[in-house]
Amino acid sequence: MKHLFEDWQSIQAKIHQAQNLFLFLDYDGTLTPIVSHPELALCPFEVKKTLGGLRDLPNVYIAIISGRSLEDLRKRVGVSNIIYIGNHGLEIEFPDGRHKEMLPLARTRELKNITQNLQNVLREIPGILFEEKGPILSLHYRNVPPEISEQIRHAIEEELHSWKGLWKMVSGKMVWEIQPNVDFHKGKAVREILKTFPSLGFLPIYLGDDQTDENAFRVLKGHGISVFIGPAEFPSGANFFLHDPDEVLEFLSKCLEVRQVGGQGPDCCHR
């Protein structure tokens, strides 16, 4: 991967010339640094200000996409009139208030049972954090002693075995997620949203830092720009990389400057 700013002249031209610009942005590790506890991941004021400035420009659209619950994500970012995508695409909220939920309530009740069972089994492990997110359960082990972290994985595998393939375990950054075994991921959410926009003169850009963002990178291959947040050595399918959330803010600020100069086409879409 090449560092995005090394090719900035070319990217800047594409951003300037695009009739419509759509920014898809992951939250943890992209807009805000990875921290020891999910509650500590606060969206910086400058990020909110820049997102608000981009949102107010004609023909610029923003979606924040995360493994967090939609409600938690919306509360943390706090920018109105943009799209919020929670639980890796299981929940979508549009600026006009429309909601789209991909999982029946009965399946959420199943996860409640799984959560209770695992809490009973793992209650003695120090540092483990259960994060209930509606249709997804996250078990964070960043603060768990390394020598006993494997106990968490084994307990999850044993519990899910009894559900006969209805639920699956997915690995993230120091977290195990229990997700419904249905066909959904961030890439499908991106594809679903882009269907509502005309492809002519349209430039989607996706920024993300985790394995869960790779599906979105694949969806945009040949049709947009994908940016991995992290080291260049990471085996990512993205076109470019940025080192950290500070460089993400710098990129967003540059986008704001470029689009303020001009180059927007006629407003062919509704927010």
Long-range contacts (C-beta under 8 A, 24 or more apart in sequence): 1-228, 1-232, 1-236, 1-238, 1-239, 1-240, 1-241, 2-239, 2-240, 2-241, 3-232, 3-240, 3-241, 3-242, 3-243, 4-227, 4-240, 4-241, 4-242, 4-247, 4-251, 5-242, 5-247, 5-251, 7-240, 8-254, 11-225, 11-240, 12-254, 12-258, 14-203, 14-225, 15-203, 15-205, 15-255, 15-258, 15-259, 16-258, 16-259, 16-261, 16-262, 16-263, 17-263, 18-201, 18-202, 18-203, 18-263, 18-265, 19-59, 19-200, 19-201, 19-202, 19-264, 19-265, 19-266, 19-268, 20-59, 20-60, 20-61, 20-197, 20-198, 20-201, 20-202, 20-203, 20-265, 20-268, 20-269, 21-59, 21-60, 21-61, 21-203, 21-205, 21-255, 21-259, 22-60, 22-61, 22-62, 22-63, 22-194, 22-197, 22-202, 22-203, 22-204, 22-205, 23-54, 23-60, 23-61, 23-62, 23-63, 23-205, 23-207, 23-252, 23-255, 24-63, 24-65, 24-190, 24-204, 24-205, 24-206, 24-207, 24-208, 24-216, 25-62, 25-63, 25-64, 25-65, 25-206, 25-207, 25-208, 25-248, 26-64, 26-65, 26-66, 26-207, 26-208, 26-209, 26-210, 26-213, 26-229, 27-64, 27-65, 27-66, 27-68, 27-73, 27-76, 27-77, 28-66, 28-67, 28-68, 28-209, 28-210, 29-173, 29-208, 29-209, 29-210, 29-229, 29-230, 29-245, 30-207, 30-208, 30-209, 30-229, 30-245, 30-248, 31-64, 31-77, 31-245, 31-248, 32-245, 33-244, 33-245, 34-173, 34-209, 36-142, 36-143, 37-129, 37-140, 37-143, 38-68, 38-129, 38-131, 38-138, 38-140, 41-76, 42-76, 43-76, 43-77, 43-78, 44-245, 44-249, 46-249, 47-245, 47-249, 47-252, 48-77, 48-78, 48-79, 50-249, 50-252, 50-253, 50-256, 51-77, 51-79, 51-82, 51-252, 52-79, 53-256, 54-252, 54-255, 54-256, 54-259, 55-79, 55-81, 55-82, 57-256, 57-259, 57-260, 57-264, 58-264, 58-267, 59-264, 59-265, 59-267, 59-268, 59-269, 60-259, 60-264, 61-197, 61-269, 61-271, 63-190, 63-193, 65-89, 65-186, 65-189, 65-190, 65-208, 65-216, 67-133, 67-136, 67-138, 67-172, 67-177, 67-210, 67-212, 68-133, 69-133, 69-134, 69-136, 72-133, 81-271, 83-193, 85-186, 85-189, 85-193, 86-133, 87-133, 87-134, 87-135, 87-136, 88-136, 88-179, 88-184, 88-185, 88-186, 88-189, 88-212, 89-184, 89-185, 89-186, 89-188, 89-189, 89-192, 90-134, 90-135, 90-136, 90-180, 90-184, 91-134, 91-135, 92-189, 92-192, 92-193, 95-271, 96-271, 101-135, 102-135, 102-182, 102-184, 103-135, 103-180, 103-182, 107-135, 107-166, 107-180, 108-134, 108-135, 110-163, 110-166, 110-167, 111-135, 111-136, 111-137, 111-167, 111-178, 111-180, 114-159, 114-160, 114-163, 114-167, 114-178, 117-159, 118-155, 118-156, 118-159, 121-155, 121-159, 122-151, 122-152, 122-155, 125-151, 125-152, 128-152, 135-179, 135-180, 136-177, 136-178, 136-179, 136-180, 137-177, 137-178, 138-172, 138-175, 138-176, 138-177, 138-178, 139-175, 139-176, 139-177, 139-178, 140-174, 140-175, 141-174, 141-175, 141-176, 142-174, 142-175, 152-176, 170-212, 171-211, 172-210, 172-211, 172-212, 173-209, 173-210, 185-212, 185-215, 185-216, 186-212, 186-213, 186-215, 186-216, 187-215, 187-216, 187-217, 187-218, 187-219, 188-215, 188-219, 189-216, 190-216, 190-219, 190-220, 191-219, 196-269, 197-269, 198-268, 198-269, 199-223, 201-265, 207-242, 207-248, 207-251, 227-251
